[in-house]
Amino acid sequence: MKRSGFGGGGTGSARRRRSRSSALAASRTSASRPPTSLQRLWENRYARCEIVVSRAVRRGELPPHTDARRLLIAATAPLYHQLLLLRTPSDPQLPGHAARTAALAAAAGAFAEAPSARDV
């Protein structure tokens, strides 16, 4: 039976997870190095997610000054932790649970930054 979700299942999925984990570790660079294509890809993804968070703030669903990057990291960290660090089989319930947990924390102000002096 083929499992749905990230990592799939079946033959080769453990090898793919090891490969992703190795690629993730190898992609870390020092501040003195120019950004890699992987870094640019993720920066673009974070920027695109900022729009979603900004809209939620305007609708009153999230507090002002919610840090979109911190929210996105909190929402996705459980997935990376389970799949890349622990190398456990994918759990189809985990993405929804992680997203709901991060959204509840964000709505409660967990990712809101204090306004800077220029914003006051």
Secondary structure, DSSP 8 states (H G I E B T S, - for coil): ----STT--STTHHHHHHHHHHHHHHH---TTS---HHHHHHHHHHHHHHHHHHHHHHTTSS-TTB-HHHHHHHHHHHHHIIIIIS-----TTHHHHHHHHHHHHHHTTTTB----GGG-
